[in-house]
Amino acid sequence: MLAKESAAAGTPRRPRNPNGTDGTDRMTRSAARRTARLATTLAATLFVWCASGLEVLAWEGTCIETAARVNDREGLPPYMLGSIAITESGRLDPSSKAKVAWPWTVTSGGDGQYLPSKAAAIAEVKRLKAAGVTNIDVGCMQINLKYHPDAFASLEAAFDPETNVRYAAQFLKDLRAAQGSWAEAVRHYHSANDDRSLAYAKRVAKNYHDLSGDAEAKPRPTQLAQMAQVAQRTNAKRMSAPSAVREAPPMQAAVAEDLEKKRAAARAEAEGWRRAKLEAYLARKAGKVDG
């Protein structure tokens, strides 16, 4: 009896808590809880990442798809809106190595940014406006908020591909009515300056060929590919011919006068845009020199 008690006294006993479970069990349960919390956090993080990725994938082709739909509905020449969208907001897709039009593009002073989401694009425009910047191009078709202040009811609408592309379609139709042809409309969508607009028309034509997959486009130019030639002929006629208002028959004088006003407004708008771009460039250049 004493031997047993002595042996028992030399053997330490594990402490027990009031519930009757030992320390090892408590540590095991604690580790399990930490593991469960970690798993929950990881799952939530993965969900956010996946949701963001799916959002980007869902919007990847939205500009082009929307442009094609609006193009058909509004009766514009095939691929016109899509070609302009790629020219305006095109970016290189890292997976396909192809150019895609990005709906969350923000450009100010020649510096374009491809934001990861609509919310980020809206936040960037708000930041620029708070800094006093007004010359800002937005969305699939890069509509300028300074020269088109009434284009959108909100920034949310400005970055909605359907709303953005639909406004561009109407603007192109107005330019065609004012300038007399789709070729001139595309040129003036960018600038009234001949050199700038011709270079722009060539970029649009190249993107048209890439978008349409027209293998015979080079030997057999399409309407968009002929923009430079049409523009040169139009400019030559404009320089040599008297005003359309003076040439028009009496019954058409009102229509011709309205077209002349639209032409003047389009030229003034494009010239203002050009001046703003030039001033921004000179300001950046002066900053580099001073620095």
Buried (B, 14 or more C-beta within 10 A) or exposed (E): EEEEEEEEEEEEEEEEEEEEEEEEEEEEEEEEEEEEEEEEEEEEEEEEEEEEEEBEEEBBBBBBBBBBBBBEEBEBBBBBBBBBBBBBBBEEEEEEEEBBBBBBBBBBBEEBBBBEBBEBBBBBBEEBBEEEBEBBBBBBBBBBBBBBEEBBEEBEBBBBBEBBBBBBBEBBBBBBBBBBBBBBBBBBBBBBBEEBBBBBBBBBBBBBBBBBEBEEBEEEBBBBBBBBEBBEEBBEEBEEEEEBBEEBEEEEBEEBBEBBEBBEEBBEBBEBBBEBBEEBEEEEEEEEEEE
